[in-house]
Amino acid sequence: NVMYFSTCALAFSSRLPESIEKGLDILANLGIHVRGHESSMKVCVQETKDLLSSYTDDEILNTKPMTDPTMIIAMKFLGKLELGMSQIMPESGPCVTQRIIQLS
């Protein structure tokens, strides 16, 4: 939680690029890699649509709640990254969203 708050503090103190870099490093240490620079927005959006199309609405709505503490904190970082990247790296936003969906 300390690292999460530290990352949030960087973002709120006009150090958003540093906050994003720190968040990506923390996620990498957790074994979660966000590809965004090498993939185009269209590719990420299409892959996400394809991924979601294999599930029914009921399957998505009835997904078990996440209980793994490591994954829960990773989702917090991904959510914060998604918000920050949408501001300074909008082309990477869909790839972060895709990763959130994949891990869910």
Contact map, one row per residue, 1 for C-alpha under 8 A:
11111000000000000000000000000000000000000000000000000000000000000000000010000000000000000000000000000000
11111100000000000000000000000000000000000000000000000000000000000000000000000000000000000000000000000000
11111110000000000000000000000000000000000000000000000000000000000000000000000000000000000000000000000000
11111111000000000000000000000000000000000000000000000000000000000000000000011000000000000000000000000000
11111111100000000000000000000000000000000000000000000000000000000000000000000000000000000000000000000000
01111111110000000000000000000000000000000000000000000000000000000000000000000000000000000000000000000000
00111111111000000011011000000000000000000000000000000000000000000000000000000000000000000000000000000000
00011111111100000010000000000000000000000000000000000000000000000000000000000001000000000000000000000000
00001111111110000000000000000000000000000000000000000000000000000000000000000000000000000000000000000000
00000111111111110110000000000000000000000000000000000000000000000000000000000000000000000000000000000000
00000011111111111111000000000000000000000000000000000000000000000000000000000000000100000000000000000000
00000001111111110000000000000000000000000000000000000000000000000000000000000000000000000000000000000000
00000000111111110000000000000000000000000000000000000000000000000000000000000000000000000000000000000000
00000000011111110000000000000000000000000000000000000000000000000000000000000000000000000000000000000000
00000000011111111110000000000000000000000000000000000000000000000000000000000000000000000000000000000000
00000000011111111111000000000000000000000000000000000000000000000000000000000000000100000000000000000000
00000000001000111111100000000000000000000000000000000000000000000000000000000000000000010000000000000000
00000000011000111111110000000000000000000000000000000000000000000000000000000000000000000000000000000000
00000011011000111111111000000000000000000000000000000000000000000000000000000000000000000000000000000000
00000010001000011111111100000000000000000000000000000000000000000000000000000000100110000000000000000000
00000000000000001111111110000000000000000000000000000000000000000000000000000000000000000000000000000000
00000010000000000111111111000000000000000000000000000000000000000000000000000000000000000000000000000000
00000010000000000011111111100000000000000000000000000000000000000000000000001100100000000000000000000000
00000000000000000001111111110000110000000000000000000000000000000000000000000000100000000000000000000000
00000000000000000000111111111000000000000000000000000000000000000000000000000000000000000000000000000000
00000000000000000000011111111100000000000000000000000000000000000000000000000000000000000000000000000000
00000000000000000000001111111111100000000000000000000000000000000000000001001000000000000000000000000000
00000000000000000000000111111111100000000000000000000000000000000000000000000000000000000000000000000000
00000000000000000000000011111111000000000000000000000000000000000000000000000000000000000000000000000000
00000000000000000000000001111111000000000000000000000000000000000000010001000000000000000000000000000000
00000000000000000000000000111111100000000000000000000000000000000000000000000000000000000000000000000000
00000000000000000000000000111111110000000000000000000000000000000000000001000000000000000000000000000000
00000000000000000000000100110011111000000000000000000000000000000000000000000000000000000000000000000000
00000000000000000000000100000001111100000000000000000000000000000000000000000000000000000000001100100000
00000000000000000000000000000000111111100000000000000000000000000000000000000000000000000000001100000000
00000000000000000000000000000000011111110000000000000000000000000000000000000000000000000011101100000000
00000000000000000000000000000000001111110000000000000000000000000000000000000000000000000001000000000000
00000000000000000000000000000000001111110000000000000000000000000000000000000000000000000000000000000000
00000000000000000000000000000000001111111011000000000000000000000000000000000000000000000000001000000000
00000000000000000000000000000000000111111111000000000000000000000000000000000000000000000011000000000000
00000000000000000000000000000000000000111111100000000000000000000000000000000000000000000011111000000000
00000000000000000000000000000000000000011111110000000000000000000000000000000000000000000000000000000000
00000000000000000000000000000000000000111111111000000000000000000000000000000000000000000000000000000000
00000000000000000000000000000000000000111111111100000000000000000000000000000000000000000000011001000000
00000000000000000000000000000000000000001111111110000000000000000000000000000000000000000000011001000000
00000000000000000000000000000000000000000111111111000000000000000000000000000000000000000000000000000000
00000000000000000000000000000000000000000011111111100000000000000000000000000000000000000000000001000000
00000000000000000000000000000000000000000001111111110000000000000000000000000000000000000000000001001000
00000000000000000000000000000000000000000000111111111000000000000000000000000000000000000000000000000000
00000000000000000000000000000000000000000000011111111100000000000000000000000000000000000000000000000000
00000000000000000000000000000000000000000000001111111110000000000000000000000000000000000000000000000000
00000000000000000000000000000000000000000000000111111110000000000000000000000000000000000000000000000000
00000000000000000000000000000000000000000000000011111111000000000000000000000000000000000000000000000000
00000000000000000000000000000000000000000000000001111111000000000000000000000000000000000000000000000000
00000000000000000000000000000000000000000000000000111111101100000000000000000000000000000000000000000000
00000000000000000000000000000000000000000000000000001111111100000000000000000000000000000000000000000000
00000000000000000000000000000000000000000000000000000011111110000000000000000000000000000000000000000000
00000000000000000000000000000000000000000000000000000001111111000000000000000000000000000000000000000000
00000000000000000000000000000000000000000000000000000011111111100000000000000000000000000000000000000000
00000000000000000000000000000000000000000000000000000011111111100000000000000000000000000000000000000000
00000000000000000000000000000000000000000000000000000000111111100000000000000000000000000000000000000000
00000000000000000000000000000000000000000000000000000000011111110000000000000000000000000000000000000000
00000000000000000000000000000000000000000000000000000000001111111000000000000000000000000000000000000000
00000000000000000000000000000000000000000000000000000000000001111100000000000000000000000000000000000000
00000000000000000000000000000000000000000000000000000000000000111110000000000000000000000000000000000000
00000000000000000000000000000000000000000000000000000000000000011111001100000000000000000000000000000001
00000000000000000000000000000000000000000000000000000000000000001111101100000000000000000000000000000000
00000000000000000000000000000000000000000000000000000000000000000111111100000000000000000000000000000000
00000000000000000000000000000000000000000000000000000000000000000011111110000000000000000000000000000000
00000000000000000000000000000100000000000000000000000000000000000001111111000000000000000000000000000000
00000000000000000000000000000000000000000000000000000000000000000111111111100000000000000000000000000000
00000000000000000000000000000000000000000000000000000000000000000111111111110000000000000000000000000000
10000000000000000000000000000000000000000000000000000000000000000000111111111000000000000000000000000000
00000000000000000000000000100101000000000000000000000000000000000000011111111100000000000000000000000000
00000000000000000000000000000000000000000000000000000000000000000000001111111110000000000000000000010000
00010000000000000000000000000000000000000000000000000000000000000000000111111111000000000000000000000000
00010000000000000000001000100000000000000000000000000000000000000000000011111111100000000000000000000000
00000000000000000000001000000000000000000000000000000000000000000000000001111111110000000000000100010000
00000000000000000000000000000000000000000000000000000000000000000000000000111111111000000000000000010000
00000001000000000000000000000000000000000000000000000000000000000000000000011111111100000000000000000000
00000000000000000001001100000000000000000000000000000000000000000000000000001111111110000000000100000000
00000000000000000000000000000000000000000000000000000000000000000000000000000111111111000000100110000000
00000000000000000000000000000000000000000000000000000000000000000000000000000011111111100000100000000000
00000000001000010001000000000000000000000000000000000000000000000000000000000001111111111000000000000000
00000000000000000001000000000000000000000000000000000000000000000000000000000000111111111101100000000000
00000000000000000000000000000000000000000000000000000000000000000000000000000000011111111111100000000000
00000000000000000000000000000000000000000000000000000000000000000000000000000000001111111100000000000000
00000000000000001000000000000000000000000000000000000000000000000000000000000000000111111100000000000000
00000000000000000000000000000000000000000000000000000000000000000000000000000000000111111111100000000000
00000000000000000000000000000000000000000000000000000000000000000000000000000000000011111111100000000000
00000000000000000000000000000000000100011000000000000000000000000000000000000000000001001111110000000000
00000000000000000000000000000000000110011000000000000000000000000000000000000000000011001111111100000000
00000000000000000000000000000000000100001000000000000000000000000000000000000000011011001111111110000000
00000000000000000000000000000000000000001001100000000000000000000000000000000000000000000011111111000000
00000000000000000000000000000000011100101001100000000000000000000000000000000000000000000001111111100000
00000000000000000000000000000000011100000000000000000000000000000000000000000100110000000001111111110000
00000000000000000000000000000000000000000000000000000000000000000000000000000000010000000000111111111000
00000000000000000000000000000000000000000001101100000000000000000000000000000000000000000000011111111100
00000000000000000000000000000000010000000000000000000000000000000000000000000000000000000000001111111110
00000000000000000000000000000000000000000000000000000000000000000000000000100110000000000000000111111111
00000000000000000000000000000000000000000000000100000000000000000000000000000000000000000000000011111111
00000000000000000000000000000000000000000000000000000000000000000000000000000000000000000000000001111111
00000000000000000000000000000000000000000000000000000000000000000000000000000000000000000000000000111111
00000000000000000000000000000000000000000000000000000000000000000100000000000000000000000000000000011111
